[in-house]
Amino acid sequence: KKGVMRTRSTPPHLILLLAAAAAALVFVTFSKTDVSLAVRSRVAGVTSRVSGIPQRRSFFSSRGCSSAPRVTLEPVMTQDKVDTEARAAKKNDIPTGYRWYETMLVLQPKLNEMEKDIQLGYFEKVLGQAKAKNVMKLDRGKHPLSYPMNKNFEAYYVLYSFAGPPSTPGMIQNWSNNPGIDSEGQFLRVLNTRLPEDAMPPSAAAKSEDDASDSLWDL
């Protein structure tokens, strides 16, 4: 009819095309932002959103620490290592020119403890005259002999370890040749040995239950 305006409707396929274009525009816009970026940790393998989301502060950073404190684990000190270090320190704690010696004393088995200590005191007097250092006595007690000595089949074994000047072996040899009236025949053997220069001083620990070891002393 005359005076009536006829309107034309939008085709459906055009509406779908516009909606698809709008969705593509929105997807491209959001993909360029940092909101939807995901970072995969190479260490833990955990995906976390890092942009646009406040990160949780660690225990140390919340207390003013830049990072967690580093803990250094010290190696375990075994008893053998402690003894070795103590012996190495003792090795260097001797005067220049001193050497390490060991003297084995073999005494009559008929001596009682008091008489044995008196005889050992005579030998210790010689070490004092030689100005020996770091003297250690290891009393092994009474043991059978490998072969008879002066009709004795057993004897006391006492080992002395010490550091002394080069003149010490000569003083010990002179004393063993002329021990005096009180010590005549009381020492079956006096064996003195010089240890190698790179040898460690003996340990003060007893090796068995029948070993009686005195602490170190200077004469």
Secondary structure, 3 states (H helix, E strand, C coil): CCCCCCCCCCCHHHHHHHHHHHHHHHHHHHHCCCCCCEEECCCCCCEEECCCCCCCCCCCHHHCCCCCCCCCCCCCCCHHHHHHHHHHHHHCCCCCCCEEEEEEEEECCCCCHHHHHHHHHHHHHHHHHCCCEEEEEEEEEEEEEEEEECCEEEEEEEEEEEEECCCHHHHHHHHHHCCCCCCCCCEEEEEEEECCCCCCCCCCCCCCCCCEECCCECC
